[in-house]
Amino acid sequence: MADSSKQAARLAKQITAFSSAHGGAEGQIAYVGEVGSRIVLVGSDGTWGDLMAPSQQIAQEAAEQAGITVNEQYDGEMAAKTRTGPYEWSRMAGIQLGGGKAAA
């Protein structure tokens, strides 16, 4: 169990650093299978990022240690706070259209 506490503390430190750099943050934790859980963070300035935790429990513990609000879902309200840039849009369009650039 000491190893999971260390992992949670390491993630909490990263979450806290993200939150400090972006004027606060909130998050959402999603189970992604055997690989663990994804912690999606959205800063007060709209910047987003994510971290992977080896388990749901460790992700939850890290978020609690960092003192951020954890939302049940990445819903419309949380998505509206997220600022995306050209990279994200080209990546999303590329996935949808089968290439790196969207057709006009």
N, C-alpha and C positions, 0 to 999 in steps of 0.2 A: 504494500500500500504506500510505502514511502516514495516509490517511483512515481505513482500516479499523483501524489501531492506535489512532487517536483515538477511534473509535466504541467499541472494546473497552474502552479506559481509562475512558470516560464511563460505560459500563454497569457496569464493575467498581466504580466509585465508588458507584453507586446500590446495587449488591448489598452492598457493604461497609457502607453506611449502614443498609440493612435488617437485615443480620446483627447489627450493633452494637445496634440498637434493640430486637432481639428475642432477645437472649441466644445468638446463633449462628444459623446457617441451613444448610440443605441445599437442593439444587435438582434439577431435571430439565429437560432441554432437548428440545424436540419441534420437528421440522421441520413447518412449516405451509404449505409451498408457496412460490410466488414472493415472497410478502411477507416471508419469512424464517423465523426460529425463535423459539419462545416459551420463555422461561426462567421456570419456575414455582419459586417460593421458598417454603419452609416454615420459619418461625422455630422456635427451641427452645420458645417459649411457645405454639406452635400457630397463630400468625398467619400468613396466607399472602398472597402477592402475585405479580404476574408482570410481566415486561418483554418487549419485543419487540426482537430483534436482526435486522439485515438479512441475516444468513447464519448457518449452523450454525457455521462457523469462528469468526466474531466472538463468537458466544454462548459457545463453548467457551473461547476466549481470555479473555473477560471473567470467566467463572467461575474459571478458573485464577488470574488476577490477584487475584481477591477471596479466593481460598483456601478456597472452599466445596467440600463433597463433592457430586459430581454423580452422581445415580442413573441407571441405565440406563432405568428405567421409573418412572412414577408408580403404584406398586403398592399393595397393601393396607397394607403397613407404613408407607409414606409417607403414605397417605391417613388412616391412624389417628392420625397426629400432627397433622393439620390440624384446626383449630378453625373451624367455620363458625357464622355468626350468623343472625338472623332474615332479613336481606336475602338472603343466599345461598339459604336454604331457600325463601323466597317466590318468588325468581327461578327456582329450579329447578322448583318446583311450577307456577309460571305457565307455563313453557315446556311442561311435560308436559300441563297441563290446559287450555292455551289462554287463560289469563288471569293476572292478577296475584295472585290469592288461591286457595289450595287449598280445595276443598269439604270440609266436615266429614263 
